[in-house]
Amino acid sequence: MNASAESSARSAVTQPASPESELSAATAAELAALLGDRFTQSPAVRAQHGKNETYHAARSPDAVAFPQSTEEVAGAVRICARHGVPVIAYGAGTSLEGNITPVRGGLTIDLTGMNRIVAVNEADLDGTVEAGVTREDLNLHLRDKGLFFPIDPGANATIGGMASTRASGTNAVRYGTMRENVLALKVVTADGRIITTARRARKSAAGYDLTRLFVGAEGTLGIITEVTLRLYGIPETISAAVCAFDSLGGAVDTVVQAIQLGVPIARVELLDEVQIDAVNRWAKTDLACKPTLFFEFHGSEGHVAEQVDIIRAISADHGGGDLDWATSTEERNRLWKARHQAYYAALALRPGATGWSTDVCVPISRLADCILETRADLAQSAIPTPILGHVGDGNFHVIFVVDPERPEEFAEAKRLNARMVDRALAMGGTCTGEHGIGLGKIDALEAELGETVDLMRAVKAALDPQNIMNPGKIFRQP
């Protein structure tokens, strides 16, 4: 955590927004001329855009813009570049590491009004959408075409935000992350140019891979306004199941063995007994309060049946109970809705609490060690700390449910988080599998990559010499 975030962590949910905007009258006039009433300096709107699902202190931007086209985004960025005003792209506001917090004020560009599905190319299994399209709206549009987009981080995030943070989620074990599923981007650069990073071809050896450069850059290099995505056919058969285990180690070992045997599971999610208890209370489910795996299988009827038989045998060998099946769409949606509400269920364990959600990712062979050692650490703390994760790719999360009126709890969460990150790095893993760096893991990135971060700084300086694109995120600029 950087110094400013650490010092203000206690006031993360209560710090009032400043009613005064520091944007110059000249800059505000130019932006208002471009956008009309879709440019605002309203304190209430600014405060709304300074918050996200994070423990970091809220900070309002100086103004908010609501563009409806890439050209309007480019026009706003050009104005900000002339005046040296920071620019922060905003989607659904669901980031977890302060990724969209305007730490230096400036203009937040809310892209939710750019929500057109530009094209769906059914024969090529790809489509292009504006950055403000949400994943749920996209899949609703695709359903009647027999297609779907599999990346599912849980929240109904925007596609642009998912690309910016290199999101993954519950389906990543089979379908990959945003990195593997973005074919091309339209981006507004720091000087207001509009560029396209690639074509729709599934592979290319033409020049630098700029698509991957902007995917995961958290808006620090440019603003993504359109995304061309890989799409997939809806599987013939989809079947989901829940299996409770006698031990956390048994649940993790089941996943590791299944992955090592090449079982093509579509989703496999781990919830420990603390998280299961929270989900039962929140979602009114009656799951056994034990470490539990949520599975989903995709494929032909025979292929799914084969996968299920293998998983049933592996689970039984590791202390798993009977698999509780959900085959209808309604049952599966209910099951995954309970999983996706885990964060809010965890917060409900302590009404009025703040959630500090963190994640790491390790090679699959070290997953059991990392989770069990982390659980042993957490058991020594009085802070409620559910564990859950997309364990099929070695990624798991801890939610520290802390009292915002007790700074010592934030200090304890910081200590335990640092131990978890250090452990993951020692095992060849990463400090974040999907939340991104934002504000919260700047020091962890330095520990993970060392001098490589200097090269990132050089790229940032080359593409954004004024440092106006989401400044203060990922690393510190000299």
N, C-alpha and C positions, 0 to 999 in steps of 0.2 A: 504494500500500500504506500502511496506517496505521502509526503508530509502533510499536505493540505487535506487530503481525504482522511488521514489518520486523526488529525487534530479535531475534525468536525464530525467524526463518525457518530458520536453520541447524539448529535442533533439532526441526524439524517432525515428523520420523518417530521420534525417540528420546525425547522428553520424557516422563517417567513421569507417570502420573495421581496426583494427591493421594489417599491412601486416606481422608482425612477429608472428610465432608460438612459444609457450613456451613448446611444447612437446619435451622431451629429444630425442637425436639422437638414443639412444638405444631402446626406446619405438617405435619410428617411424620405425626403421629398422625391428623390430619384426613384426609390423603390415604390413609393406610392403612385408615381406617374406610370410605372411599368405594370403594377398589379392592381391598382385601384383599391377596393375594399377587401381584397385578398392579401393585403399587407396590414399588419396591426401591431400596435405597441401597447395593447390592453394588458394591464398587470395580471388579470386573471388568465388570459390566454398564454401569456409568457410563463406564468407559474406552472401551468399545466404541462408545458413543454420543457420544463426543467426537472421533471420527475420521471423516474422509471422504476422498474422492479429491482431496486438495488438498496444496499445499506449506505451508500455514499450520500453525502450531503447534497440536497437539492440546490440548484443555482439557475435562476431564470436567465434566458437570453434577453437581449435588448429589444428584439422584435421578432415576429414570426411571419413568414411568407407562406402562401398556399398556392403554388404554381399549378397550372393545368397542362403544361406541355414542357418538353425538353428545352424548347427555345426560351420559355420564360425562366426556367432554371438557369440557363446560360446567361440570360440578361441580368438576373439578380446576382450571379456570381461575378460578372464583369463589373458591376457597380461596386460590390464589396471589395474586389481586387483593387480598384482605383483608390478606394478610401482605406485600405488595409483593415477591413472588418472581418473578423472570424466568421466562418460559415459551418453550420452543423446540419447534416442531413437527419431527418426524423421520419420514422415509419410508424409502427404500432406502439413504440415506447416500452417494449418488453425486455430490453437488455438488462443484464445482471451485474455488469462490472463498471457501471458508470460510463458506458460507451458513448452515450448521447448527451451527457451532462455538459452544458456550455461553460466550462470552467473559466473562460476568459470573456464571457458574454458574447455579443455578436448577433448574427442572424441565424435563427433556426429555420430551415426550409422543410416544411411539412409536405411530404410527397403522397399523402393518402388520397388526394384528389386526382392523382394520376393513376387511375385504376382501370384502364382499358386493357382488355385482352386483344392484342394487336393481330395475332394470327395463330391458328392451330393447323399444323401440317400433318394430318393424320397418317398419310402414307410414309412420311419420314420420321414419325414419332418424335416431333419436336414442336415447340410453340414459343411465341414471343409475347411478353407481357410488360406493361409499364410497372415501375417500381412499387407503386402503391397497391397493387393487387395482392390480396391475402391468399395464403395457401388454401384455406377452406373455400373461398370464392372460386379459385382456379379449379379445384377438384369438382365443385358443383357444376361448373361450366363443362368440364371434360367428361362427366359421368355418362351422359347420353351418347358420347362418341366412343365409349368402351375404353377410355384412357384414364390414367391418373398420374399425378405427380407425387412421388413417394416421400419426399423429405418432410419430416414431421417432428419439429422441435417441441411440440406440446402446445405452446401458445399459438394463437391465430396470428402469427407474425406476417409482415409484408414480405413479398419475394425480394424486393430490393434490400431490406434489412437483413434477410437471411443470407443473401449473397455477401453483403458487407461484413458480416460476422462469421462467414464460412460455417453456417449452421449445419447441424446433422440431426440427431434425434433417434426416435425409436426404430426407424426402418434402415438405419445406416449399415447394419451388419450385412444386409443383402444388397441394398441399392447404392450404398456409398453416401457421401456428404454433398454439400453444395459444390464443393471443388470438382467432383466428378460429374456433376449434372448440369453445370452451366456451360453452354457452348459458345456464347458470345455476349457482349455487353455494349450498351450505349452509355457513354460516360461524359459528364461535363467536367473538364479539367479546371485546375486552380486559376487559370487565366480566362476562363469562360469559353474555351473551344469545345465543340461537340465532336467526339471521336467514337468510332466503332472498333472494338478490339479484335473481331474475327468474323467469319462467315458461318453459315449453318453446317458446313461439312463436318463429319464426325472426327476427322483428323486432318492436321495440317502441319507442314514443316516450314511455314512461311514466317520467318522473322521471330522476334521475341514473343513469348507467350504472355501478352499483356492481360488477357482475360484472367489468368491465375494471379497476376500481380494485384489486380483490383479486388478479386474475391478474397475476403478476409482482411482487407486494409482498413476496415472500420471507418470509412469515409475520410481518411487522412490524406488520400492522394487525389480524390475526385469524388463526384456524386454520381452514383449509378441511377440512370433514369429508365432504362429498358433492359430486360434480361431475356435471352433466348435459352430455353431449357430442353433437356431430354425428357421425353414423356414415355410412359409404359402402358402396355395393355393390361386391363384389369384381369387378374388371374381367374382361371376357370373355377377354382375352389379356394376359399379362404377359411381357415379354421383357427380358432384361438383357444387357449387353455391356461388354467392357473394351477400351479403345483406348489404346495407348502413343504418345507423341509425341516428336519429336526435341528439342523445347524446351518449357520451362515456359510461355513466352509463347504458343506455338502452342496448347497445351491450354487456357489461359485464354481466348484469342481465339475458340476454337471455341465455348465456352460462351456468351460474350457475344453472338456473332453469332446463335447458335441462339435465345437469349432475345429478342433484338431482332427476329428474324423471327417470333416467336410460336409456335415449336415447343413443344407442350405436353409437355415431358419430365416424367416423374414424379419421377425422381431423377437427379442428376448430381453426382458426388463427385470431387474432385481429390486425388490423392496424388502428392507430388513423389518424385524418385528416392531420397531418403534414407528416406522412409516406405515406399516399395515394397520397398527392400532389407530394412528391418526386418520388414515383413509376410512376405516370403519366408522369412526365418529363423524367424519365430515360428510361422506357420501352415503351413509346409512347402509353400508355393505356388511356382510357377516363372514368375512374371510378369517381363517385361522390366524391367530396372532403369532406367526412364525415367519422366519425368512421365506420369501415367496418369489417364484419366477412366473412372469407373464410371458407366454409364448404366442407367436402367430406363425402360421405356415401358409405359403402360397404355392399354387401349381395345379396340375391336373389332379383328379380325384385319387388316382392310384399313387401318384408321386407324393401327395400329402399324406396318404395312409402309411406309406413307407417311412416318411420322416417321423410321423407320430410314433410308430412302433419303436424306432431307434431311441427317440427321446424318452419314451416310457421306460425302456430298459435301463438307460443311463441314469435316469432320475431315481429309479428303485435302488440301483447300486449305491447311490450316495445319500440315502435316507429320505428320499422324496415320497410323498403320499400319492394318492390317486390324482389323476389329472381331471380337473373340473372343466368341462367343455362349454364353449360358446360358439355355435355355428351360424346362427341367424345374424343378419346385419344388426338388428336391434340389440341382441345380446352382446355382440362384439363391441358395438359403440358404447354400451353401458360399461363394459369392462375397461375399455381404454379411456373413457371419460374419467373413471375413478383414478386411473394411473396419472392422467394429465392434470388432475386437480391436487396432486400430491403436495405441491408447494403451499397452496392455500390451506390444505388439510394440516400441514405441519405448523403453519402460523396459528391455527386455531387451537393448538395444544396450549398456547399461552396467549389469551386474548390481550390485544394491545402490543404484542411483541413485534419485533422487526426481524425479517429473514435475511440472513447472510448465506447466500447459496454459492457454493464453490465447487469446482470440479478438477479432476486430473485424469490422465489417460496413460496407461502403461501397456507394454507388450503383453499379449494374452497369457503367456506362460508365467508372468509375475502377478497376475491379477489377484489371485487368492491371497498371496502374501501381502500385497498392498492393502487390500480391503480388511483383512483380519488384523493387521498391525494398526491400521487406522481405527478400527472398531475398539481395539484394546486401549488406545489413547483416549478415545471419546468416552469410554466407560468411566474414566477417572474424573470426568467433568460433570457438574450439576446442570449444565445447559442441555436442554433437549436437542438431540442431534440425529435426526433420521438419516439413513443412507439409502440411496437409490441410484440406479444407473443403467446405462445402455451397455450392459456388460459383454455383449457379443463382440464388441470391438475394443474392450479394455477400458472403457470410460465409465467413471462413476462420480456421483455427486454427494456432498454432505450439505445439509441445511442446518445452520446454527440458528436456533430460535432464541434470540437474545432480548432482554429487557432494555428498551431504549433509555431508561432512567438509571441504568447501572453501567457506568463506563468500564468497570472491572470485567464485565461479561464480554464487552467488545475486545478488551485486551486478551482475555482468555481465548476467544474465538480466533483472534489474530495469531496467537501462539500455536494453536492446534492446526490452523490452516497452513502456517509456515512449515510445520512438521510434516503434514501430508504432502505438500509440494516438494519438500526436500527428499522425502521418501520416494516419490514418483520419479524425480530426476535421477536419483541414485539407481533406480531400476531400469533406466533407459527410456523413461517416459517423458511426458510433457506437463507443464504447469496448467494447461487448460485444453480439454478436448474439444470444447464447443462454445464456451461462454465468451472467449476472446480475452484480450489483455485489458482494454479500456484504461481505467485508472487503477484498478485494484491489483494488477499483477505486473506492473512495470518492473519492479525489482526482480520478480521471479523470471521474467523474460531475460533479463541480464544474466541471471544465474544459469539459465538453460542454454543460451546461445553465445554468451560472452562477446567477443569482438565482432561476431556476425551482426550484432545490432548496429555497429558503426556503419555497415554497408546499408542497412535499412535507413539509417539517418541520411546517408548520401543520396539514396533514391528519393527520399522525402524532400530533401533540399533541391534536387534537380527538378522535380515535378511541381513543387510548391515552395518556391524560394521565399515567399513572404510568410510562410507558415500560417496560412489562414484557414486551411481545411482541417476542421475538428482538432485544433491544437491541444496539446497536453495529453494526448492519448498514445498508447502503445509504448512510447519511450519519451524520455526528456530530451528536448533539443538544447544544445549548448547556448 
